[in-house]
Amino acid sequence: MIESTSPLNLILIVNSLFIIGFILNQNESSKDSIAKQNSSSLSNPFEKITWILLILQLGLLLIKIKMNDF
């Protein structure tokens, strides 16, 4: 059935929800910028946060896989 929820699993779930939220936010802001036809070259600050969270997610998944191997 349902495995016991370890702190690492909770961190992975919360981080996944943040990543999904930031990706959805980026999609909406890119649609808005296309609609405005703004020629500004400023990047979205959420893009950097999304990449950082994605790298953190992959690192945590690697740790979880290695812990389950033992």
Biopython code that builds the backbone (N, CA, C, O; Angstrom):
import numpy as np
from Bio.PDB.StructureBuilder import StructureBuilder

atoms = [
    (1, "MET", "N", (0.824, -1.181, 0.000)),
    (1, "MET", "CA", (0.000, 0.000, 0.000)),
    (1, "MET", "C", (0.873, 1.251, 0.000)),
    (1, "MET", "O", (1.743, 1.403, -0.858)),
    (2, "ILE", "N", (0.645, 2.147, 0.960)),
    (2, "ILE", "CA", (1.383, 3.400, 1.019)),
    (2, "ILE", "C", (2.598, 3.218, 1.923)),
    (2, "ILE", "O", (2.475, 2.763, 3.060)),
    (3, "GLU", "N", (3.769, 3.578, 1.408)),
    (3, "GLU", "CA", (4.988, 3.503, 2.196)),
    (3, "GLU", "C", (4.976, 4.620, 3.232)),
    (3, "GLU", "O", (4.286, 5.627, 3.076)),
    (4, "SER", "N", (5.763, 4.418, 4.304)),
    (4, "SER", "CA", (5.870, 5.492, 5.289)),
    (4, "SER", "C", (6.539, 6.698, 4.638)),
    (4, "SER", "O", (7.485, 6.552, 3.864)),
    (5, "THR", "N", (6.047, 7.869, 4.955)),
    (5, "THR", "CA", (6.542, 9.084, 4.331)),
    (5, "THR", "C", (7.778, 9.566, 5.080)),
    (5, "THR", "O", (7.693, 10.015, 6.223)),
    (6, "SER", "N", (8.907, 9.468, 4.426)),
    (6, "SER", "CA", (10.149, 9.941, 5.033)),
    (6, "SER", "C", (10.303, 11.433, 4.753)),
    (6, "SER", "O", (9.650, 11.969, 3.858)),
    (7, "PRO", "N", (11.162, 12.101, 5.515)),
    (7, "PRO", "CA", (11.372, 13.530, 5.264)),
    (7, "PRO", "C", (11.880, 13.812, 3.849)),
    (7, "PRO", "O", (11.540, 14.841, 3.265)),
    (8, "LEU", "N", (12.684, 12.914, 3.299)),
    (8, "LEU", "CA", (13.189, 13.111, 1.940)),
    (8, "LEU", "C", (12.051, 13.058, 0.928)),
    (8, "LEU", "O", (12.033, 13.831, -0.029)),
    (9, "ASN", "N", (11.100, 12.145, 1.137)),
    (9, "ASN", "CA", (9.952, 12.069, 0.239)),
    (9, "ASN", "C", (9.113, 13.348, 0.309)),
    (9, "ASN", "O", (8.638, 13.838, -0.715)),
    (10, "LEU", "N", (8.933, 13.883, 1.513)),
    (10, "LEU", "CA", (8.170, 15.120, 1.659)),
    (10, "LEU", "C", (8.870, 16.284, 0.964)),
    (10, "LEU", "O", (8.220, 17.106, 0.317)),
    (11, "ILE", "N", (10.194, 16.356, 1.097)),
    (11, "ILE", "CA", (10.947, 17.418, 0.424)),
    (11, "ILE", "C", (10.813, 17.286, -1.086)),
    (11, "ILE", "O", (10.657, 18.290, -1.781)),
    (12, "LEU", "N", (10.872, 16.062, -1.603)),
    (12, "LEU", "CA", (10.721, 15.848, -3.043)),
    (12, "LEU", "C", (9.343, 16.258, -3.528)),
    (12, "LEU", "O", (9.213, 16.852, -4.599)),
    (13, "ILE", "N", (8.315, 15.948, -2.756)),
    (13, "ILE", "CA", (6.951, 16.309, -3.151)),
    (13, "ILE", "C", (6.773, 17.827, -3.168)),
    (13, "ILE", "O", (6.241, 18.383, -4.128)),
    (14, "VAL", "N", (7.220, 18.491, -2.104)),
    (14, "VAL", "CA", (7.087, 19.949, -2.030)),
    (14, "VAL", "C", (7.889, 20.622, -3.134)),
    (14, "VAL", "O", (7.414, 21.565, -3.767)),
    (15, "ASN", "N", (9.102, 20.139, -3.362)),
    (15, "ASN", "CA", (9.948, 20.715, -4.416)),
    (15, "ASN", "C", (9.308, 20.518, -5.786)),
    (15, "ASN", "O", (9.367, 21.415, -6.628)),
    (16, "SER", "N", (8.702, 19.366, -6.018)),
    (16, "SER", "CA", (8.022, 19.120, -7.290)),
    (16, "SER", "C", (6.870, 20.091, -7.502)),
    (16, "SER", "O", (6.668, 20.591, -8.608)),
    (17, "LEU", "N", (6.118, 20.355, -6.440)),
    (17, "LEU", "CA", (5.004, 21.301, -6.553)),
    (17, "LEU", "C", (5.508, 22.709, -6.858)),
    (17, "LEU", "O", (4.904, 23.423, -7.658)),
    (18, "PHE", "N", (6.618, 23.115, -6.219)),
    (18, "PHE", "CA", (7.202, 24.421, -6.521)),
    (18, "PHE", "C", (7.666, 24.497, -7.970)),
    (18, "PHE", "O", (7.445, 25.507, -8.637)),
    (19, "ILE", "N", (8.304, 23.444, -8.462)),
    (19, "ILE", "CA", (8.782, 23.431, -9.849)),
    (19, "ILE", "C", (7.608, 23.566, -10.814)),
    (19, "ILE", "O", (7.669, 24.349, -11.762)),
    (20, "ILE", "N", (6.546, 22.809, -10.577)),
    (20, "ILE", "CA", (5.372, 22.888, -11.445)),
    (20, "ILE", "C", (4.784, 24.295, -11.419)),
    (20, "ILE", "O", (4.414, 24.833, -12.462)),
    (21, "GLY", "N", (4.697, 24.893, -10.232)),
    (21, "GLY", "CA", (4.166, 26.243, -10.114)),
    (21, "GLY", "C", (5.004, 27.263, -10.850)),
    (21, "GLY", "O", (4.462, 28.130, -11.537)),
    (22, "PHE", "N", (6.334, 27.174, -10.718)),
    (22, "PHE", "CA", (7.205, 28.127, -11.396)),
    (22, "PHE", "C", (7.171, 27.942, -12.912)),
    (22, "PHE", "O", (7.239, 28.922, -13.654)),
    (23, "ILE", "N", (7.068, 26.702, -13.375)),
    (23, "ILE", "CA", (6.974, 26.474, -14.821)),
    (23, "ILE", "C", (5.668, 27.049, -15.362)),
    (23, "ILE", "O", (5.655, 27.673, -16.423)),
    (24, "LEU", "N", (4.580, 26.844, -14.641)),
    (24, "LEU", "CA", (3.304, 27.428, -15.076)),
    (24, "LEU", "C", (3.369, 28.949, -15.071)),
    (24, "LEU", "O", (2.810, 29.598, -15.956)),
    (25, "ASN", "N", (4.047, 29.519, -14.081)),
    (25, "ASN", "CA", (4.205, 30.966, -14.012)),
    (25, "ASN", "C", (5.021, 31.479, -15.200)),
    (25, "ASN", "O", (4.697, 32.517, -15.777)),
    (26, "GLN", "N", (6.071, 30.755, -15.559)),
    (26, "GLN", "CA", (6.881, 31.150, -16.707)),
    (26, "GLN", "C", (6.070, 31.097, -17.992)),
    (26, "GLN", "O", (6.194, 31.977, -18.844)),
    (27, "ASN", "N", (5.243, 30.071, -18.136)),
    (27, "ASN", "CA", (4.425, 29.953, -19.341)),
    (27, "ASN", "C", (3.462, 31.129, -19.461)),
    (27, "ASN", "O", (3.283, 31.686, -20.544)),
    (28, "GLU", "N", (2.848, 31.501, -18.353)),
    (28, "GLU", "CA", (1.913, 32.629, -18.377)),
    (28, "GLU", "C", (2.637, 33.939, -18.670)),
    (28, "GLU", "O", (2.146, 34.762, -19.443)),
    (29, "SER", "N", (3.806, 34.136, -18.055)),
    (29, "SER", "CA", (4.519, 35.396, -18.275)),
    (29, "SER", "C", (5.067, 35.479, -19.700)),
    (29, "SER", "O", (5.162, 36.572, -20.259)),
    (30, "SER", "N", (5.428, 34.339, -20.293)),
    (30, "SER", "CA", (5.895, 34.387, -21.679)),
    (30, "SER", "C", (4.744, 34.686, -22.627)),
    (30, "SER", "O", (4.931, 35.369, -23.634)),
    (31, "LYS", "N", (3.556, 34.182, -22.315)),
    (31, "LYS", "CA", (2.386, 34.517, -23.131)),
    (31, "LYS", "C", (2.072, 36.001, -23.038)),
    (31, "LYS", "O", (1.731, 36.641, -24.033)),
    (32, "ASP", "N", (2.192, 36.547, -21.814)),
    (32, "ASP", "CA", (1.936, 37.978, -21.625)),
    (32, "ASP", "C", (2.946, 38.829, -22.379)),
    (32, "ASP", "O", (2.582, 39.844, -22.974)),
    (33, "SER", "N", (4.221, 38.423, -22.359)),
    (33, "SER", "CA", (5.242, 39.223, -23.036)),
    (33, "SER", "C", (5.088, 39.147, -24.561)),
    (33, "SER", "O", (5.387, 40.112, -25.265)),
    (34, "ILE", "N", (4.629, 38.018, -25.059)),
    (34, "ILE", "CA", (4.383, 37.910, -26.496)),
    (34, "ILE", "C", (3.211, 38.801, -26.879)),
    (34, "ILE", "O", (3.232, 39.449, -27.926)),
    (35, "ALA", "N", (2.200, 38.831, -26.038)),
    (35, "ALA", "CA", (1.026, 39.653, -26.316)),
    (35, "ALA", "C", (1.374, 41.142, -26.285)),
    (35, "ALA", "O", (0.813, 41.921, -27.054)),
    (36, "LYS", "N", (2.275, 41.535, -25.422)),
    (36, "LYS", "CA", (2.659, 42.941, -25.316)),
    (36, "LYS", "C", (3.691, 43.334, -26.368)),
    (36, "LYS", "O", (3.870, 44.521, -26.640)),
    (37, "GLN", "N", (4.371, 42.354, -26.963)),
    (37, "GLN", "CA", (5.439, 42.607, -27.940)),
    (37, "GLN", "C", (6.511, 43.514, -27.346)),
    (37, "GLN", "O", (6.976, 44.459, -27.982)),
    (38, "ASN", "N", (6.885, 43.204, -26.124)),
    (38, "ASN", "CA", (7.900, 43.992, -25.432)),
    (38, "ASN", "C", (9.279, 43.551, -25.924)),
    (38, "ASN", "O", (9.585, 42.359, -25.923)),
    (39, "SER", "N", (10.098, 44.493, -26.338)),
    (39, "SER", "CA", (11.413, 44.160, -26.868)),
    (39, "SER", "C", (12.486, 44.162, -25.783)),
    (39, "SER", "O", (13.677, 44.123, -26.091)),
    (40, "SER", "N", (12.081, 44.206, -24.542)),
    (40, "SER", "CA", (13.027, 44.210, -23.428)),
    (40, "SER", "C", (13.721, 42.856, -23.330)),
    (40, "SER", "O", (13.101, 41.814, -23.538)),
    (41, "SER", "N", (15.012, 42.882, -23.012)),
    (41, "SER", "CA", (15.782, 41.644, -22.924)),
    (41, "SER", "C", (15.934, 41.174, -21.488)),
    (41, "SER", "O", (16.790, 40.337, -21.203)),
    (42, "LEU", "N", (15.113, 41.701, -20.568)),
    (42, "LEU", "CA", (15.188, 41.273, -19.180)),
    (42, "LEU", "C", (14.649, 39.855, -19.049)),
    (42, "LEU", "O", (13.589, 39.527, -19.582)),
    (43, "SER", "N", (15.394, 39.022, -18.332)),
    (43, "SER", "CA", (14.937, 37.650, -18.153)),
    (43, "SER", "C", (14.051, 37.565, -16.924)),
    (43, "SER", "O", (14.147, 38.385, -16.011)),
    (44, "ASN", "N", (13.211, 36.587, -16.916)),
    (44, "ASN", "CA", (12.291, 36.371, -15.819)),
    (44, "ASN", "C", (13.070, 35.818, -14.627)),
    (44, "ASN", "O", (13.770, 34.816, -14.773)),
    (45, "PRO", "N", (12.970, 36.446, -13.443)),
    (45, "PRO", "CA", (13.721, 35.939, -12.284)),
    (45, "PRO", "C", (13.249, 34.551, -11.847)),
    (45, "PRO", "O", (14.001, 33.809, -11.215)),
    (46, "PHE", "N", (12.007, 34.203, -12.183)),
    (46, "PHE", "CA", (11.509, 32.884, -11.828)),
    (46, "PHE", "C", (12.196, 31.782, -12.630)),
    (46, "PHE", "O", (12.206, 30.624, -12.214)),
    (47, "GLU", "N", (12.769, 32.141, -13.779)),
    (47, "GLU", "CA", (13.468, 31.150, -14.588)),
    (47, "GLU", "C", (14.683, 30.597, -13.849)),
    (47, "GLU", "O", (14.930, 29.391, -13.872)),
    (48, "LYS", "N", (15.441, 31.474, -13.194)),
    (48, "LYS", "CA", (16.607, 31.016, -12.431)),
    (48, "LYS", "C", (16.181, 30.153, -11.249)),
    (48, "LYS", "O", (16.809, 29.135, -10.958)),
    (49, "ILE", "N", (15.113, 30.561, -10.571)),
    (49, "ILE", "CA", (14.622, 29.777, -9.439)),
    (49, "ILE", "C", (14.173, 28.397, -9.908)),
    (49, "ILE", "O", (14.421, 27.396, -9.236)),
    (50, "THR", "N", (13.516, 28.349, -11.057)),
    (50, "THR", "CA", (13.052, 27.077, -11.591)),
    (50, "THR", "C", (14.219, 26.150, -11.887)),
    (50, "THR", "O", (14.165, 24.965, -11.559)),
    (51, "TRP", "N", (15.273, 26.672, -12.503)),
    (51, "TRP", "CA", (16.445, 25.842, -12.800)),
    (51, "TRP", "C", (17.120, 25.354, -11.528)),
    (51, "TRP", "O", (17.547, 24.201, -11.457)),
    (52, "ILE", "N", (17.221, 26.220, -10.520)),
    (52, "ILE", "CA", (17.839, 25.826, -9.256)),
    (52, "ILE", "C", (17.022, 24.714, -8.596)),
    (52, "ILE", "O", (17.584, 23.727, -8.120)),
    (53, "LEU", "N", (15.692, 24.876, -8.570)),
    (53, "LEU", "CA", (14.843, 23.851, -7.975)),
    (53, "LEU", "C", (14.890, 22.545, -8.751)),
    (53, "LEU", "O", (14.820, 21.467, -8.162)),
    (54, "LEU", "N", (15.006, 22.637, -10.064)),
    (54, "LEU", "CA", (15.078, 21.422, -10.881)),
    (54, "LEU", "C", (16.380, 20.667, -10.608)),
    (54, "LEU", "O", (16.372, 19.441, -10.499)),
    (55, "ILE", "N", (17.490, 21.384, -10.496)),
    (55, "ILE", "CA", (18.769, 20.744, -10.189)),
    (55, "ILE", "C", (18.726, 20.143, -8.781)),
    (55, "ILE", "O", (19.237, 19.044, -8.562)),
    (56, "LEU", "N", (18.121, 20.854, -7.832)),
    (56, "LEU", "CA", (17.966, 20.333, -6.475)),
    (56, "LEU", "C", (17.128, 19.060, -6.486)),
    (56, "LEU", "O", (17.448, 18.092, -5.797)),
    (57, "GLN", "N", (16.061, 19.065, -7.266)),
    (57, "GLN", "CA", (15.186, 17.897, -7.374)),
    (57, "GLN", "C", (15.955, 16.694, -7.900)),
    (57, "GLN", "O", (15.835, 15.597, -7.355)),
    (58, "LEU", "N", (16.737, 16.888, -8.945)),
    (58, "LEU", "CA", (17.509, 15.777, -9.501)),
    (58, "LEU", "C", (18.539, 15.263, -8.498)),
    (58, "LEU", "O", (18.758, 14.055, -8.396)),
    (59, "GLY", "N", (19.167, 16.165, -7.764)),
    (59, "GLY", "CA", (20.128, 15.753, -6.740)),
    (59, "GLY", "C", (19.459, 14.954, -5.631)),
    (59, "GLY", "O", (19.988, 13.932, -5.194)),
    (60, "LEU", "N", (18.295, 15.416, -5.172)),
    (60, "LEU", "CA", (17.580, 14.695, -4.128)),
    (60, "LEU", "C", (17.100, 13.329, -4.603)),
    (60, "LEU", "O", (17.127, 12.361, -3.843)),
    (61, "LEU", "N", (16.666, 13.249, -5.844)),
    (61, "LEU", "CA", (16.260, 11.952, -6.392)),
    (61, "LEU", "C", (17.441, 10.995, -6.468)),
    (61, "LEU", "O", (17.287, 9.803, -6.202)),
    (62, "LEU", "N", (18.612, 11.498, -6.824)),
    (62, "LEU", "CA", (19.809, 10.671, -6.871)),
    (62, "LEU", "C", (20.153, 10.150, -5.477)),
    (62, "LEU", "O", (20.506, 8.982, -5.317)),
    (63, "ILE", "N", (20.050, 11.025, -4.462)),
    (63, "ILE", "CA", (20.309, 10.603, -3.077)),
    (63, "ILE", "C", (19.305, 9.540, -2.650)),
    (63, "ILE", "O", (19.678, 8.557, -2.010)),
    (64, "LYS", "N", (18.029, 9.730, -2.999)),
    (64, "LYS", "CA", (16.997, 8.771, -2.622)),
    (64, "LYS", "C", (17.253, 7.420, -3.273)),
    (64, "LYS", "O", (17.096, 6.381, -2.631)),
    (65, "ILE", "N", (17.645, 7.428, -4.542)),
    (65, "ILE", "CA", (17.925, 6.171, -5.239)),
    (65, "ILE", "C", (19.102, 5.461, -4.593)),
    (65, "ILE", "O", (19.061, 4.247, -4.394)),
    (66, "LYS", "N", (20.146, 6.200, -4.265)),
    (66, "LYS", "CA", (21.328, 5.602, -3.646)),
    (66, "LYS", "C", (20.996, 5.057, -2.254)),
    (66, "LYS", "O", (21.521, 4.014, -1.862)),
    (67, "MET", "N", (20.136, 5.746, -1.509)),
    (67, "MET", "CA", (19.763, 5.270, -0.174)),
    (67, "MET", "C", (18.935, 3.994, -0.258)),
    (67, "MET", "O", (19.043, 3.133, 0.616)),
    (68, "ASN", "N", (18.105, 3.855, -1.301)),
    (68, "ASN", "CA", (17.279, 2.663, -1.455)),
    (68, "ASN", "C", (18.096, 1.470, -1.922)),
    (68, "ASN", "O", (17.656, 0.333, -1.755)),
    (69, "ASP", "N", (19.269, 1.692, -2.502)),
    (69, "ASP", "CA", (20.101, 0.591, -2.965)),
    (69, "ASP", "C", (20.727, -0.174, -1.801)),
    (69, "ASP", "O", (21.040, -1.357, -1.934)),
    (70, "PHE", "N", (20.910, 0.490, -0.669)),
    (70, "PHE", "CA", (21.556, -0.160, 0.470)),
    (70, "PHE", "C", (20.600, -0.880, 1.335)),
    (70, "PHE", "O", (21.001, -1.476, 2.335)),
]
sb = StructureBuilder()
sb.init_structure("model")
sb.init_model(0)
sb.init_chain("A")
sb.init_seg("    ")
for serial, (resi, resn, name, xyz) in enumerate(atoms, 1):
    if name == "N":
        sb.init_residue(resn, " ", resi, " ")
    sb.init_atom(name, np.array(xyz, "f"), 0.0, 1.0, " ", f" {name:<3s}", serial, name[0])
structure = sb.get_structure()
